[in-house]
Amino acid sequence: MHAVAEVKSPLENRMDPMGNFHSNPSRAATLMGNRGILHNDAREIARSWVGKSWVACDPRFDNIDRRPLFQPNRYSELFFLDEATAYSAGHRPCWYCQRQRFQDFKRRWEECFSADQPLLIKKIDAQLHLERVGTARSKQTYEAKLHELPNGTFVEIDGVAYLLQEDRLLQWSLDGYVGVVSREAEKTVKVLTPKSIVELFRRGLIPHVHTSASLCGVSR
């Protein structure tokens, strides 16, 4: 996927796998996110979300130019390194600008959780909200051993976010994946990606990953 063109803003709209906001001029983001109108008149983040529909959007869809960002009465534009990061933060594909990705996501969800019966997306959003938001509106996580988790899952080790990819853990940053450590099968970690999405990864959903993942160095 191509990098997002709009990167000059100092707005607090770069997102990490934990769902935290960052003010950073990184040019690496490939997806745009929407959680509703989060900013105030000063274009500052005033709330973490509005509603339960958290989506990941194609920033180049129909060549729509949303600049300047954080306009009054328009949703706050958030940016993710890649789809794996967006999933970890609790976002799912937008039905409008990512129709094919959305249909694949919804089909796999129905096959996995609703016995092949059609399911309203608002019910999926409600379940995801239970899994991504914990007490005190904090990030919901759980523990698991690395060998129990599929590729595409994000975990946290000693406060650092890593993407699971085969026998490796790729260290995340706003500018891309910057390091590799070996995947110790029996190691217990904090899982950042919501449980239901982790299950979809097990069933064959493959998230798009930033190109920097293929450039990471040799395991240390």
C-alpha positions in Angstrom: 0.0 0.0 0.0 1.2 3.6 -0.7 2.1 6.0 2.1 -0.3 8.7 3.1 0.5 12.1 1.5 -0.8 14.2 4.4 1.9 14.1 7.0 2.9 17.7 7.9 0.3 18.2 10.6 1.5 18.3 14.3 -1.9 17.0 15.3 -2.2 14.2 17.8 -3.5 11.7 15.2 -0.8 9.0 14.7 -1.9 5.8 16.4 0.0 2.9 17.9 -1.0 -0.7 18.4 -2.2 0.1 21.9 -4.6 2.6 20.5 -2.7 5.6 21.9 -2.5 9.0 20.1 0.8 10.5 19.1 1.8 13.9 17.6 4.4 12.9 15.1 5.3 13.9 11.5 5.9 10.3 10.3 5.3 9.7 6.6 4.9 5.9 7.0 1.1 5.6 7.6 -0.9 3.6 5.0 -4.4 3.7 6.6 -6.7 6.4 8.0 -9.0 5.7 10.9 -12.3 7.1 12.2 -13.7 6.9 15.7 -15.9 10.0 15.3 -15.3 13.7 16.2 -12.6 13.5 18.9 -11.1 17.0 18.6 -12.1 20.4 20.0 -12.1 23.9 18.5 -8.4 24.1 19.1 -7.9 20.9 17.0 -6.8 19.0 20.1 -7.9 15.4 21.0 -10.5 15.9 23.7 -11.9 12.3 23.8 -10.7 8.8 22.8 -13.8 7.8 20.8 -17.4 8.6 20.0 -19.6 5.5 19.5 -18.5 1.9 18.9 -17.9 2.0 15.1 -14.1 2.2 14.8 -13.1 1.9 11.2 -9.9 1.8 9.1 -10.2 3.7 5.8 -8.3 4.0 2.5 -6.9 7.6 2.6 -6.7 7.6 -1.2 -10.3 6.6 -1.9 -11.8 8.6 -4.8 -8.8 11.1 -4.4 -10.8 12.8 -1.6 -8.6 15.5 0.0 -9.6 16.0 3.6 -7.1 18.8 4.3 -7.0 20.7 6.5 -7.4 17.9 9.0 -9.6 18.1 12.2 -12.1 20.5 10.6 -15.1 21.6 12.7 -18.0 19.0 12.7 -16.0 16.5 10.7 -14.5 13.3 12.1 -11.0 13.3 13.4 -8.6 11.7 10.9 -6.4 9.1 12.6 -3.4 7.4 10.9 -2.1 3.8 11.2 1.2 2.3 10.0 -0.7 -0.6 8.5 -3.8 -2.8 8.7 -2.3 -5.0 11.4 -1.7 -1.9 13.6 -5.3 -0.8 13.0 -6.7 -4.2 14.0 -4.6 -4.2 17.1 -6.0 -0.8 18.1 -9.5 -2.2 17.6 -10.4 -0.9 14.2 -12.0 -2.9 11.4 -12.3 -2.2 7.6 -14.7 0.5 6.5 -17.6 -0.8 4.4 -17.6 2.3 2.1 -14.0 2.9 1.1 -12.6 -0.6 1.8 -15.6 -2.6 0.6 -13.6 -5.8 -0.4 -11.7 -5.9 2.8 -14.9 -5.2 4.8 -16.7 -8.1 3.1 -13.9 -10.5 3.7 -13.7 -9.5 7.4 -17.5 -9.8 7.9 -17.7 -13.1 6.0 -15.0 -14.6 8.2 -16.6 -13.2 11.3 -19.9 -14.8 10.4 -18.3 -18.1 9.6 -16.4 -18.1 12.9 -19.0 -16.7 15.4 -22.5 -16.8 13.9 -22.9 -20.2 12.3 -23.0 -18.7 8.8 -26.0 -16.5 9.6 -26.0 -12.9 8.4 -24.9 -10.5 11.1 -25.4 -6.8 11.4 -22.1 -4.9 11.6 -23.3 -3.0 14.7 -23.2 -6.3 16.6 -19.6 -6.9 15.5 -18.7 -3.4 16.6 -20.4 -3.9 19.9 -18.4 -7.1 20.5 -15.1 -5.5 19.4 -15.8 -2.6 21.8 -16.0 -5.1 24.7 -12.7 -6.5 23.7 -10.8 -3.3 23.1 -11.8 -1.1 26.0 -11.2 -2.2 29.6 -11.7 -0.5 32.9 -11.2 3.2 33.2 -11.6 3.3 29.4 -8.1 1.8 29.0 -6.8 -0.7 26.5 -8.2 -4.2 27.0 -5.5 -6.9 26.9 -5.0 -10.5 27.9 -2.2 -12.9 28.3 -1.2 -15.9 26.1 1.8 -17.9 25.2 3.4 -17.0 21.9 2.9 -20.4 20.4 -0.9 -20.0 20.8 -1.0 -16.8 18.7 -1.3 -16.5 14.9 0.6 -14.3 12.5 -0.6 -10.7 12.4 -1.2 -10.5 16.2 0.3 -7.7 18.2 1.8 -8.3 21.6 3.5 -6.2 24.2 6.7 -7.2 25.9 8.3 -4.8 28.5 6.2 -1.9 27.2 7.2 -2.4 23.6 4.8 -3.5 20.8 5.7 -6.4 18.5 4.1 -8.0 15.5 4.1 -11.8 15.3 5.4 -13.0 11.9 6.4 -16.6 11.6 9.2 -17.3 14.0 9.9 -13.6 14.5 8.7 -10.7 16.5 8.9 -7.4 14.6 9.3 -4.3 16.8 6.8 -1.6 15.8 7.4 2.1 15.5 5.6 5.0 13.9 8.0 4.9 11.0 7.8 1.2 10.4 9.2 -2.0 11.8 12.7 -1.4 13.2 14.0 -4.6 14.8 13.6 -8.3 15.1 13.7 -10.7 18.1 13.2 -14.5 18.1 9.8 -15.8 19.0 10.1 -17.9 22.1 7.2 -20.3 21.9 6.6 -20.7 25.6 6.9 -17.0 26.5 3.8 -15.5 28.1 3.0 -12.1 26.6 0.3 -9.4 26.8 -1.9 -9.6 23.7 -2.9 -6.3 22.2 -5.1 -7.4 19.2 -8.7 -8.1 20.3 -9.5 -11.7 20.9 -12.1 -12.0 18.1 -9.7 -10.6 15.5 -7.0 -13.0 16.7 -9.4 -15.8 16.1 -10.1 -14.5 12.6 -6.3 -14.5 11.9 -6.4 -18.2 13.0 -9.1 -18.8 10.4 -7.2 -17.3 7.5 -7.7 -13.5 7.7 -4.4 -12.0 6.7 -3.8 -8.3 7.6 -1.8 -6.1 5.3 1.6 -5.3 6.9 3.9 -2.3 6.2 6.7 -3.0 3.7 9.3 -2.3 6.3 8.5 -5.7 7.8 10.4 -7.4 5.0 13.4 -5.2 5.6 14.0 -6.0 9.3 17.4 -7.3 10.2 18.6 -10.7 11.5 17.2 -11.9 14.8 19.4 -11.1 17.8 
